[in-house]
Amino acid sequence: MEISNWPKDIVRPVVYIAGPMTGIEEHNVPAFNAAASYLQDIGAEVKNPADNEDPSLTWQDYMRMSLVMISESDAMYMLRGWEKSKGATLEHTIAQALGLTIMYEK
């Protein structure tokens, strides 16, 4: 796993992980958790939406929680396949509007 655009001007950046979940086996939780481990290993504080998994929540509930986590972040890490995800593309647009550093999984 490798990233581009690491926010070098921030000592310990807060990084939100975005990527596809809906329709993916196990809601893509293993990929989110692997990214979280990697980001923590290189010095980031991580906001991992996969930590909020609750079968009683709706997609809209998850997005509301995600918006809060994004607003508390310095950067966003985009998992592969994010472009095909309605939620991740929305999160990407919000990150751009807020001026977050956006990093992409290679």
Biopython code that builds the backbone (N, CA, C, O; Angstrom):
import numpy as np
from Bio.PDB.StructureBuilder import StructureBuilder

atoms = [
    (1, "MET", "N", (0.854, -1.165, 0.000)),
    (1, "MET", "CA", (0.000, 0.000, 0.000)),
    (1, "MET", "C", (0.902, 1.230, 0.000)),
    (1, "MET", "O", (1.854, 1.316, 0.775)),
    (2, "GLU", "N", (0.600, 2.140, -0.844)),
    (2, "GLU", "CA", (1.409, 3.342, -0.960)),
    (2, "GLU", "C", (0.474, 4.514, -1.226)),
    (2, "GLU", "O", (-0.581, 4.337, -1.835)),
    (3, "ILE", "N", (0.848, 5.710, -0.777)),
    (3, "ILE", "CA", (-0.008, 6.862, -0.988)),
    (3, "ILE", "C", (0.753, 7.989, -1.665)),
    (3, "ILE", "O", (1.984, 8.029, -1.669)),
    (4, "SER", "N", (-0.021, 8.900, -2.234)),
    (4, "SER", "CA", (0.555, 10.116, -2.796)),
    (4, "SER", "C", (-0.042, 11.299, -2.041)),
    (4, "SER", "O", (-1.098, 11.168, -1.423)),
    (5, "ASN", "N", (0.611, 12.428, -2.085)),
    (5, "ASN", "CA", (0.115, 13.676, -1.481)),
    (5, "ASN", "C", (0.062, 13.677, 0.036)),
    (5, "ASN", "O", (-0.809, 14.335, 0.606)),
    (6, "TRP", "N", (0.958, 12.968, 0.717)),
    (6, "TRP", "CA", (0.966, 12.984, 2.177)),
    (6, "TRP", "C", (1.103, 14.426, 2.650)),
    (6, "TRP", "O", (2.008, 15.127, 2.195)),
    (7, "PRO", "N", (0.232, 14.896, 3.552)),
    (7, "PRO", "CA", (0.277, 16.300, 4.002)),
    (7, "PRO", "C", (1.486, 16.560, 4.898)),
    (7, "PRO", "O", (1.386, 16.465, 6.122)),
    (8, "LYS", "N", (2.599, 16.880, 4.306)),
    (8, "LYS", "CA", (3.863, 17.014, 5.014)),
    (8, "LYS", "C", (3.915, 18.223, 5.953)),
    (8, "LYS", "O", (4.764, 18.280, 6.843)),
    (9, "ASP", "N", (3.008, 19.188, 5.758)),
    (9, "ASP", "CA", (3.018, 20.384, 6.589)),
    (9, "ASP", "C", (2.324, 20.179, 7.933)),
    (9, "ASP", "O", (2.320, 21.082, 8.770)),
    (10, "ILE", "N", (1.733, 18.993, 8.150)),
    (10, "ILE", "CA", (1.028, 18.699, 9.396)),
    (10, "ILE", "C", (1.769, 17.559, 10.092)),
    (10, "ILE", "O", (2.018, 16.516, 9.486)),
    (11, "VAL", "N", (2.121, 17.756, 11.363)),
    (11, "VAL", "CA", (2.929, 16.776, 12.084)),
    (11, "VAL", "C", (2.208, 15.429, 12.195)),
    (11, "VAL", "O", (2.774, 14.400, 11.826)),
    (12, "ARG", "N", (0.982, 15.420, 12.690)),
    (12, "ARG", "CA", (0.201, 14.176, 12.816)),
    (12, "ARG", "C", (-1.178, 14.432, 12.225)),
    (12, "ARG", "O", (-2.111, 14.785, 12.946)),
    (13, "PRO", "N", (-1.305, 14.256, 10.915)),
    (13, "PRO", "CA", (-2.584, 14.571, 10.276)),
    (13, "PRO", "C", (-3.689, 13.607, 10.695)),
    (13, "PRO", "O", (-3.450, 12.436, 10.990)),
    (14, "VAL", "N", (-4.896, 14.139, 10.709)),
    (14, "VAL", "CA", (-6.093, 13.331, 10.913)),
    (14, "VAL", "C", (-6.592, 12.966, 9.521)),
    (14, "VAL", "O", (-6.903, 13.842, 8.715)),
    (15, "VAL", "N", (-6.665, 11.669, 9.245)),
    (15, "VAL", "CA", (-6.992, 11.199, 7.902)),
    (15, "VAL", "C", (-8.275, 10.376, 7.929)),
    (15, "VAL", "O", (-8.385, 9.399, 8.670)),
    (16, "TYR", "N", (-9.235, 10.782, 7.117)),
    (16, "TYR", "CA", (-10.490, 10.054, 6.946)),
    (16, "TYR", "C", (-10.326, 9.081, 5.785)),
    (16, "TYR", "O", (-9.788, 9.448, 4.741)),
    (17, "ILE", "N", (-10.784, 7.847, 5.956)),
    (17, "ILE", "CA", (-10.701, 6.850, 4.887)),
    (17, "ILE", "C", (-12.032, 6.801, 4.153)),
    (17, "ILE", "O", (-13.084, 6.660, 4.777)),
    (18, "ALA", "N", (-11.990, 6.918, 2.832)),
    (18, "ALA", "CA", (-13.200, 6.845, 2.008)),
    (18, "ALA", "C", (-13.023, 5.754, 0.962)),
    (18, "ALA", "O", (-11.931, 5.551, 0.430)),
    (19, "GLY", "N", (-14.103, 5.066, 0.683)),
    (19, "GLY", "CA", (-14.055, 4.027, -0.333)),
    (19, "GLY", "C", (-15.393, 3.329, -0.446)),
    (19, "GLY", "O", (-16.327, 3.633, 0.295)),
    (20, "PRO", "N", (-15.481, 2.402, -1.366)),
    (20, "PRO", "CA", (-16.750, 1.701, -1.569)),
    (20, "PRO", "C", (-17.046, 0.738, -0.427)),
    (20, "PRO", "O", (-16.149, 0.070, 0.087)),
    (21, "MET", "N", (-18.312, 0.677, -0.041)),
    (21, "MET", "CA", (-18.763, -0.271, 0.985)),
    (21, "MET", "C", (-19.998, -1.038, 0.500)),
    (21, "MET", "O", (-20.043, -2.267, 0.567)),
    (22, "THR", "N", (-20.989, -0.304, 0.015)),
    (22, "THR", "CA", (-22.247, -0.908, -0.406)),
    (22, "THR", "C", (-22.016, -1.894, -1.548)),
    (22, "THR", "O", (-21.385, -1.572, -2.555)),
    (23, "GLY", "N", (-22.541, -3.090, -1.364)),
    (23, "GLY", "CA", (-22.437, -4.099, -2.410)),
    (23, "GLY", "C", (-21.120, -4.852, -2.438)),
    (23, "GLY", "O", (-20.923, -5.727, -3.281)),
    (24, "ILE", "N", (-20.219, -4.522, -1.528)),
    (24, "ILE", "CA", (-18.912, -5.186, -1.463)),
    (24, "ILE", "C", (-18.968, -6.217, -0.333)),
    (24, "ILE", "O", (-19.562, -5.972, 0.717)),
    (25, "GLU", "N", (-18.340, -7.372, -0.564)),
    (25, "GLU", "CA", (-18.291, -8.407, 0.463)),
    (25, "GLU", "C", (-17.744, -7.832, 1.770)),
    (25, "GLU", "O", (-16.743, -7.115, 1.776)),
    (26, "GLU", "N", (-18.415, -8.157, 2.871)),
    (26, "GLU", "CA", (-18.040, -7.671, 4.205)),
    (26, "GLU", "C", (-18.012, -6.145, 4.271)),
    (26, "GLU", "O", (-17.328, -5.573, 5.119)),
    (27, "HIS", "N", (-18.745, -5.493, 3.387)),
    (27, "HIS", "CA", (-18.780, -4.024, 3.301)),
    (27, "HIS", "C", (-17.396, -3.411, 3.135)),
    (27, "HIS", "O", (-17.178, -2.245, 3.466)),
    (28, "ASN", "N", (-16.461, -4.208, 2.617)),
    (28, "ASN", "CA", (-15.096, -3.750, 2.352)),
    (28, "ASN", "C", (-14.326, -3.413, 3.640)),
    (28, "ASN", "O", (-13.302, -2.731, 3.601)),
    (29, "VAL", "N", (-14.830, -3.896, 4.769)),
    (29, "VAL", "CA", (-14.201, -3.603, 6.063)),
    (29, "VAL", "C", (-12.729, -4.033, 6.097)),
    (29, "VAL", "O", (-11.908, -3.286, 6.629)),
    (30, "PRO", "N", (-12.357, -5.202, 5.557)),
    (30, "PRO", "CA", (-10.926, -5.553, 5.595)),
    (30, "PRO", "C", (-10.036, -4.517, 4.895)),
    (30, "PRO", "O", (-8.938, -4.232, 5.375)),
    (31, "ALA", "N", (-10.484, -3.959, 3.787)),
    (31, "ALA", "CA", (-9.685, -2.940, 3.088)),
    (31, "ALA", "C", (-9.590, -1.661, 3.912)),
    (31, "ALA", "O", (-8.527, -1.047, 3.991)),
    (32, "PHE", "N", (-10.700, -1.263, 4.522)),
    (32, "PHE", "CA", (-10.682, -0.070, 5.377)),
    (32, "PHE", "C", (-9.735, -0.277, 6.565)),
    (32, "PHE", "O", (-8.956, 0.612, 6.905)),
    (33, "ASN", "N", (-9.809, -1.445, 7.184)),
    (33, "ASN", "CA", (-8.952, -1.705, 8.348)),
    (33, "ASN", "C", (-7.475, -1.810, 7.966)),
    (33, "ASN", "O", (-6.608, -1.371, 8.721)),
    (34, "ALA", "N", (-7.187, -2.386, 6.809)),
    (34, "ALA", "CA", (-5.791, -2.449, 6.345)),
    (34, "ALA", "C", (-5.256, -1.041, 6.104)),
    (34, "ALA", "O", (-4.121, -0.733, 6.468)),
    (35, "ALA", "N", (-6.073, -0.186, 5.489)),
    (35, "ALA", "CA", (-5.660, 1.202, 5.253)),
    (35, "ALA", "C", (-5.457, 1.930, 6.579)),
    (35, "ALA", "O", (-4.505, 2.697, 6.728)),
    (36, "ALA", "N", (-6.343, 1.694, 7.536)),
    (36, "ALA", "CA", (-6.216, 2.341, 8.848)),
    (36, "ALA", "C", (-4.903, 1.940, 9.522)),
    (36, "ALA", "O", (-4.203, 2.788, 10.076)),
    (37, "SER", "N", (-4.573, 0.657, 9.473)),
    (37, "SER", "CA", (-3.312, 0.194, 10.072)),
    (37, "SER", "C", (-2.115, 0.850, 9.398)),
    (37, "SER", "O", (-1.185, 1.306, 10.062)),
    (38, "TYR", "N", (-2.151, 0.890, 8.074)),
    (38, "TYR", "CA", (-1.054, 1.500, 7.318)),
    (38, "TYR", "C", (-0.907, 2.978, 7.679)),
    (38, "TYR", "O", (0.199, 3.446, 7.953)),
    (39, "LEU", "N", (-2.004, 3.700, 7.679)),
    (39, "LEU", "CA", (-1.951, 5.136, 7.973)),
    (39, "LEU", "C", (-1.467, 5.390, 9.398)),
    (39, "LEU", "O", (-0.699, 6.323, 9.633)),
    (40, "GLN", "N", (-1.906, 4.574, 10.345)),
    (40, "GLN", "CA", (-1.431, 4.715, 11.721)),
    (40, "GLN", "C", (0.065, 4.430, 11.813)),
    (40, "GLN", "O", (0.793, 5.108, 12.539)),
    (41, "ASP", "N", (0.514, 3.428, 11.074)),
    (41, "ASP", "CA", (1.941, 3.079, 11.086)),
    (41, "ASP", "C", (2.818, 4.205, 10.563)),
    (41, "ASP", "O", (3.970, 4.332, 10.977)),
    (42, "ILE", "N", (2.288, 5.030, 9.655)),
    (42, "ILE", "CA", (3.106, 6.133, 9.131)),
    (42, "ILE", "C", (2.808, 7.461, 9.827)),
    (42, "ILE", "O", (3.236, 8.521, 9.370)),
    (43, "GLY", "N", (2.067, 7.391, 10.943)),
    (43, "GLY", "CA", (1.945, 8.559, 11.799)),
    (43, "GLY", "C", (0.647, 9.325, 11.785)),
    (43, "GLY", "O", (0.580, 10.416, 12.351)),
    (44, "ALA", "N", (-0.381, 8.800, 11.165)),
    (44, "ALA", "CA", (-1.649, 9.525, 11.099)),
    (44, "ALA", "C", (-2.589, 9.108, 12.223)),
    (44, "ALA", "O", (-2.538, 7.982, 12.718)),
    (45, "GLU", "N", (-3.434, 10.030, 12.603)),
    (45, "GLU", "CA", (-4.617, 9.692, 13.389)),
    (45, "GLU", "C", (-5.693, 9.370, 12.357)),
    (45, "GLU", "O", (-5.848, 10.108, 11.384)),
    (46, "VAL", "N", (-6.425, 8.299, 12.545)),
    (46, "VAL", "CA", (-7.332, 7.805, 11.503)),
    (46, "VAL", "C", (-8.788, 7.903, 11.921)),
    (46, "VAL", "O", (-9.152, 7.571, 13.049)),
    (47, "LYS", "N", (-9.608, 8.364, 10.997)),
    (47, "LYS", "CA", (-11.069, 8.329, 11.111)),
    (47, "LYS", "C", (-11.528, 7.252, 10.140)),
    (47, "LYS", "O", (-11.503, 7.453, 8.925)),
    (48, "ASN", "N", (-11.947, 6.110, 10.673)),
    (48, "ASN", "CA", (-12.311, 4.957, 9.863)),
    (48, "ASN", "C", (-13.818, 4.723, 9.949)),
    (48, "ASN", "O", (-14.308, 4.275, 10.986)),
    (49, "PRO", "N", (-14.566, 5.016, 8.879)),
    (49, "PRO", "CA", (-16.012, 4.818, 8.935)),
    (49, "PRO", "C", (-16.416, 3.363, 9.134)),
    (49, "PRO", "O", (-17.538, 3.096, 9.565)),
    (50, "ALA", "N", (-15.542, 2.425, 8.836)),
    (50, "ALA", "CA", (-15.848, 1.008, 9.051)),
    (50, "ALA", "C", (-15.986, 0.693, 10.539)),
    (50, "ALA", "O", (-16.586, -0.319, 10.902)),
    (51, "ASP", "N", (-15.445, 1.539, 11.395)),
    (51, "ASP", "CA", (-15.585, 1.341, 12.841)),
    (51, "ASP", "C", (-17.022, 1.569, 13.310)),
    (51, "ASP", "O", (-17.388, 1.167, 14.414)),
    (52, "ASN", "N", (-17.833, 2.213, 12.474)),
    (52, "ASN", "CA", (-19.208, 2.545, 12.847)),
    (52, "ASN", "C", (-20.222, 1.513, 12.372)),
    (52, "ASN", "O", (-21.427, 1.756, 12.442)),
    (53, "GLU", "N", (-19.756, 0.377, 11.895)),
    (53, "GLU", "CA", (-20.663, -0.597, 11.298)),
    (53, "GLU", "C", (-21.754, -1.017, 12.283)),
    (53, "GLU", "O", (-21.480, -1.489, 13.386)),
    (54, "ASP", "N", (-22.997, -0.827, 11.844)),
    (54, "ASP", "CA", (-24.175, -1.166, 12.644)),
    (54, "ASP", "C", (-25.298, -1.486, 11.661)),
    (54, "ASP", "O", (-25.742, -0.602, 10.927)),
    (55, "PRO", "N", (-25.762, -2.729, 11.634)),
    (55, "PRO", "CA", (-26.768, -3.124, 10.651)),
    (55, "PRO", "C", (-28.084, -2.358, 10.754)),
    (55, "PRO", "O", (-28.866, -2.355, 9.803)),
    (56, "SER", "N", (-28.343, -1.712, 11.888)),
    (56, "SER", "CA", (-29.600, -0.973, 12.030)),
    (56, "SER", "C", (-29.540, 0.414, 11.385)),
    (56, "SER", "O", (-30.568, 1.082, 11.270)),
    (57, "LEU", "N", (-28.364, 0.850, 10.969)),
    (57, "LEU", "CA", (-28.217, 2.188, 10.396)),
    (57, "LEU", "C", (-28.490, 2.179, 8.895)),
    (57, "LEU", "O", (-28.213, 1.199, 8.204)),
    (58, "THR", "N", (-29.034, 3.281, 8.412)),
    (58, "THR", "CA", (-29.282, 3.448, 6.978)),
    (58, "THR", "C", (-28.060, 4.077, 6.319)),
    (58, "THR", "O", (-27.152, 4.552, 7.001)),
    (59, "TRP", "N", (-28.044, 4.076, 5.005)),
    (59, "TRP", "CA", (-26.986, 4.731, 4.248)),
    (59, "TRP", "C", (-26.905, 6.200, 4.645)),
    (59, "TRP", "O", (-25.813, 6.745, 4.804)),
    (60, "GLN", "N", (-28.063, 6.842, 4.806)),
    (60, "GLN", "CA", (-28.094, 8.259, 5.190)),
    (60, "GLN", "C", (-27.492, 8.464, 6.585)),
    (60, "GLN", "O", (-26.793, 9.449, 6.825)),
    (61, "ASP", "N", (-27.767, 7.527, 7.506)),
    (61, "ASP", "CA", (-27.160, 7.616, 8.846)),
    (61, "ASP", "C", (-25.638, 7.569, 8.758)),
    (61, "ASP", "O", (-24.941, 8.358, 9.396)),
    (62, "TYR", "N", (-25.132, 6.627, 7.951)),
    (62, "TYR", "CA", (-23.681, 6.514, 7.780)),
    (62, "TYR", "C", (-23.102, 7.792, 7.184)),
    (62, "TYR", "O", (-22.048, 8.257, 7.617)),
    (63, "MET", "N", (-23.780, 8.357, 6.203)),
    (63, "MET", "CA", (-23.264, 9.583, 5.574)),
    (63, "MET", "C", (-23.254, 10.740, 6.569)),
    (63, "MET", "O", (-22.322, 11.544, 6.567)),
    (64, "ARG", "N", (-24.257, 10.833, 7.403)),
    (64, "ARG", "CA", (-24.270, 11.902, 8.417)),
    (64, "ARG", "C", (-23.069, 11.767, 9.363)),
    (64, "ARG", "O", (-22.410, 12.755, 9.688)),
    (65, "MET", "N", (-22.795, 10.535, 9.798)),
    (65, "MET", "CA", (-21.632, 10.311, 10.669)),
    (65, "MET", "C", (-20.337, 10.627, 9.917)),
    (65, "MET", "O", (-19.405, 11.200, 10.481)),
    (66, "SER", "N", (-20.292, 10.249, 8.653)),
    (66, "SER", "CA", (-19.100, 10.498, 7.844)),
    (66, "SER", "C", (-18.832, 11.985, 7.692)),
    (66, "SER", "O", (-17.681, 12.419, 7.741)),
    (67, "LEU", "N", (-19.887, 12.769, 7.506)),
    (67, "LEU", "CA", (-19.713, 14.213, 7.355)),
    (67, "LEU", "C", (-19.060, 14.827, 8.583)),
    (67, "LEU", "O", (-18.224, 15.723, 8.465)),
    (68, "VAL", "N", (-19.439, 14.348, 9.755)),
    (68, "VAL", "CA", (-18.819, 14.843, 10.996)),
    (68, "VAL", "C", (-17.337, 14.466, 11.016)),
    (68, "VAL", "O", (-16.484, 15.302, 11.314)),
    (69, "MET", "N", (-17.035, 13.204, 10.699)),
    (69, "MET", "CA", (-15.636, 12.757, 10.718)),
    (69, "MET", "C", (-14.798, 13.521, 9.684)),
    (69, "MET", "O", (-13.653, 13.879, 9.958)),
    (70, "ILE", "N", (-15.361, 13.769, 8.512)),
    (70, "ILE", "CA", (-14.632, 14.514, 7.476)),
    (70, "ILE", "C", (-14.335, 15.928, 7.967)),
    (70, "ILE", "O", (-13.241, 16.447, 7.748)),
    (71, "SER", "N", (-15.306, 16.548, 8.630)),
    (71, "SER", "CA", (-15.107, 17.927, 9.098)),
    (71, "SER", "C", (-14.026, 18.015, 10.171)),
    (71, "SER", "O", (-13.496, 19.096, 10.427)),
    (72, "GLU", "N", (-13.695, 16.892, 10.797)),
    (72, "GLU", "CA", (-12.657, 16.851, 11.835)),
    (72, "GLU", "C", (-11.303, 16.417, 11.274)),
    (72, "GLU", "O", (-10.356, 16.219, 12.035)),
    (73, "SER", "N", (-11.203, 16.268, 9.965)),
    (73, "SER", "CA", (-9.997, 15.704, 9.337)),
    (73, "SER", "C", (-9.180, 16.741, 8.590)),
    (73, "SER", "O", (-9.685, 17.786, 8.180)),
    (74, "ASP", "N", (-7.891, 16.422, 8.423)),
    (74, "ASP", "CA", (-6.973, 17.245, 7.638)),
    (74, "ASP", "C", (-6.832, 16.711, 6.220)),
    (74, "ASP", "O", (-6.497, 17.447, 5.292)),
    (75, "ALA", "N", (-7.095, 15.412, 6.072)),
    (75, "ALA", "CA", (-6.853, 14.755, 4.794)),
    (75, "ALA", "C", (-7.849, 13.618, 4.609)),
    (75, "ALA", "O", (-8.507, 13.180, 5.553)),
    (76, "MET", "N", (-7.941, 13.153, 3.365)),
    (76, "MET", "CA", (-8.795, 12.014, 3.038)),
    (76, "MET", "C", (-7.979, 11.021, 2.229)),
    (76, "MET", "O", (-7.246, 11.397, 1.315)),
    (77, "TYR", "N", (-8.116, 9.757, 2.576)),
    (77, "TYR", "CA", (-7.431, 8.672, 1.876)),
    (77, "TYR", "C", (-8.473, 7.885, 1.104)),
    (77, "TYR", "O", (-9.378, 7.296, 1.694)),
    (78, "MET", "N", (-8.345, 7.874, -0.221)),
    (78, "MET", "CA", (-9.320, 7.236, -1.097)),
    (78, "MET", "C", (-8.869, 5.818, -1.437)),
    (78, "MET", "O", (-7.809, 5.615, -2.029)),
    (79, "LEU", "N", (-9.692, 4.840, -1.051)),
    (79, "LEU", "CA", (-9.415, 3.452, -1.414)),
    (79, "LEU", "C", (-9.701, 3.220, -2.888)),
    (79, "LEU", "O", (-10.512, 3.924, -3.489)),
    (80, "ARG", "N", (-9.035, 2.235, -3.466)),
    (80, "ARG", "CA", (-9.307, 1.875, -4.860)),
    (80, "ARG", "C", (-10.801, 1.590, -5.043)),
    (80, "ARG", "O", (-11.441, 0.997, -4.174)),
    (81, "GLY", "N", (-11.338, 2.015, -6.168)),
    (81, "GLY", "CA", (-12.736, 1.785, -6.483)),
    (81, "GLY", "C", (-13.677, 2.866, -5.976)),
    (81, "GLY", "O", (-14.892, 2.760, -6.145)),
    (82, "TRP", "N", (-13.126, 3.906, -5.353)),
    (82, "TRP", "CA", (-13.966, 4.961, -4.784)),
    (82, "TRP", "C", (-14.843, 5.635, -5.831)),
    (82, "TRP", "O", (-15.940, 6.098, -5.521)),
    (83, "GLU", "N", (-14.363, 5.692, -7.068)),
    (83, "GLU", "CA", (-15.090, 6.397, -8.128)),
    (83, "GLU", "C", (-16.430, 5.741, -8.445)),
    (83, "GLU", "O", (-17.314, 6.381, -9.016)),
    (84, "LYS", "N", (-16.586, 4.475, -8.079)),
    (84, "LYS", "CA", (-17.819, 3.739, -8.363)),
    (84, "LYS", "C", (-18.804, 3.800, -7.197)),
    (84, "LYS", "O", (-19.886, 3.218, -7.269)),
    (85, "SER", "N", (-18.442, 4.489, -6.143)),
    (85, "SER", "CA", (-19.256, 4.550, -4.929)),
    (85, "SER", "C", (-19.951, 5.899, -4.798)),
    (85, "SER", "O", (-19.302, 6.945, -4.815)),
    (86, "LYS", "N", (-21.272, 5.867, -4.668)),
    (86, "LYS", "CA", (-22.044, 7.101, -4.487)),
    (86, "LYS", "C", (-21.565, 7.856, -3.246)),
    (86, "LYS", "O", (-21.363, 9.070, -3.296)),
    (87, "GLY", "N", (-21.384, 7.139, -2.135)),
    (87, "GLY", "CA", (-20.954, 7.788, -0.900)),
    (87, "GLY", "C", (-19.540, 8.333, -0.971)),
    (87, "GLY", "O", (-19.281, 9.459, -0.546)),
    (88, "ALA", "N", (-18.624, 7.536, -1.507)),
    (88, "ALA", "CA", (-17.223, 7.976, -1.580)),
    (88, "ALA", "C", (-17.048, 9.148, -2.538)),
    (88, "ALA", "O", (-16.221, 10.025, -2.287)),
    (89, "THR", "N", (-17.808, 9.181, -3.627)),
    (89, "THR", "CA", (-17.690, 10.334, -4.539)),
    (89, "THR", "C", (-18.230, 11.594, -3.864)),
    (89, "THR", "O", (-17.702, 12.687, -4.067)),
    (90, "LEU", "N", (-19.280, 11.438, -3.064)),
    (90, "LEU", "CA", (-19.794, 12.577, -2.303)),
    (90, "LEU", "C", (-18.760, 13.042, -1.283)),
    (90, "LEU", "O", (-18.524, 14.241, -1.135)),
    (91, "GLU", "N", (-18.149, 12.099, -0.585)),
    (91, "GLU", "CA", (-17.111, 12.442, 0.392)),
    (91, "GLU", "C", (-15.928, 13.140, -0.281)),
    (91, "GLU", "O", (-15.372, 14.090, 0.270)),
    (92, "HIS", "N", (-15.551, 12.678, -1.450)),
    (92, "HIS", "CA", (-14.455, 13.295, -2.207)),
    (92, "HIS", "C", (-14.792, 14.738, -2.543)),
    (92, "HIS", "O", (-13.956, 15.628, -2.388)),
    (93, "THR", "N", (-16.016, 14.972, -3.002)),
    (93, "THR", "CA", (-16.449, 16.330, -3.340)),
    (93, "THR", "C", (-16.404, 17.234, -2.116)),
    (93, "THR", "O", (-15.975, 18.384, -2.209)),
    (94, "ILE", "N", (-16.838, 16.732, -0.985)),
    (94, "ILE", "CA", (-16.822, 17.509, 0.260)),
    (94, "ILE", "C", (-15.388, 17.807, 0.681)),
    (94, "ILE", "O", (-15.079, 18.926, 1.091)),
    (95, "ALA", "N", (-14.509, 16.807, 0.581)),
    (95, "ALA", "CA", (-13.100, 17.024, 0.931)),
    (95, "ALA", "C", (-12.482, 18.112, 0.062)),
    (95, "ALA", "O", (-11.732, 18.955, 0.554)),
    (96, "GLN", "N", (-12.798, 18.092, -1.228)),
    (96, "GLN", "CA", (-12.294, 19.142, -2.123)),
    (96, "GLN", "C", (-12.810, 20.511, -1.688)),
    (96, "GLN", "O", (-12.047, 21.475, -1.625)),
    (97, "ALA", "N", (-14.103, 20.593, -1.389)),
    (97, "ALA", "CA", (-14.698, 21.870, -1.001)),
    (97, "ALA", "C", (-14.109, 22.399, 0.305)),
    (97, "ALA", "O", (-13.994, 23.610, 0.490)),
    (98, "LEU", "N", (-13.739, 21.496, 1.207)),
    (98, "LEU", "CA", (-13.164, 21.903, 2.490)),
    (98, "LEU", "C", (-11.653, 22.124, 2.426)),
    (98, "LEU", "O", (-11.048, 22.554, 3.409)),
    (99, "GLY", "N", (-11.049, 21.836, 1.292)),
    (99, "GLY", "CA", (-9.613, 22.041, 1.127)),
    (99, "GLY", "C", (-8.761, 20.988, 1.797)),
    (99, "GLY", "O", (-7.600, 21.253, 2.109)),
    (100, "LEU", "N", (-9.303, 19.788, 2.032)),
    (100, "LEU", "CA", (-8.515, 18.713, 2.609)),
    (100, "LEU", "C", (-7.495, 18.197, 1.586)),
    (100, "LEU", "O", (-7.743, 18.241, 0.381)),
    (101, "THR", "N", (-6.368, 17.716, 2.066)),
    (101, "THR", "CA", (-5.435, 17.014, 1.215)),
    (101, "THR", "C", (-6.084, 15.687, 0.868)),
    (101, "THR", "O", (-6.566, 14.980, 1.753)),
    (102, "ILE", "N", (-6.101, 15.345, -0.400)),
    (102, "ILE", "CA", (-6.709, 14.079, -0.814)),
    (102, "ILE", "C", (-5.602, 13.157, -1.341)),
    (102, "ILE", "O", (-4.834, 13.511, -2.236)),
    (103, "MET", "N", (-5.556, 11.956, -0.743)),
    (103, "MET", "CA", (-4.544, 10.981, -1.098)),
    (103, "MET", "C", (-5.257, 9.775, -1.706)),
    (103, "MET", "O", (-6.392, 9.463, -1.348)),
    (104, "TYR", "N", (-4.577, 9.111, -2.623)),
    (104, "TYR", "CA", (-5.174, 7.991, -3.346)),
    (104, "TYR", "C", (-4.348, 6.734, -3.164)),
    (104, "TYR", "O", (-3.124, 6.755, -3.288)),
    (105, "GLU", "N", (-5.035, 5.636, -2.868)),
    (105, "GLU", "CA", (-4.375, 4.350, -2.766)),
    (105, "GLU", "C", (-3.861, 3.974, -4.154)),
    (105, "GLU", "O", (-4.590, 4.069, -5.142)),
    (106, "LYS", "N", (-2.599, 3.547, -4.220)),
    (106, "LYS", "CA", (-2.012, 3.165, -5.503)),
    (106, "LYS", "C", (-2.204, 1.696, -5.735)),
    (106, "LYS", "O", (-1.779, 1.173, -6.765)),
]
sb = StructureBuilder()
sb.init_structure("model")
sb.init_model(0)
sb.init_chain("A")
sb.init_seg("    ")
for serial, (resi, resn, name, xyz) in enumerate(atoms, 1):
    if name == "N":
        sb.init_residue(resn, " ", resi, " ")
    sb.init_atom(name, np.array(xyz, "f"), 0.0, 1.0, " ", f" {name:<3s}", serial, name[0])
structure = sb.get_structure()
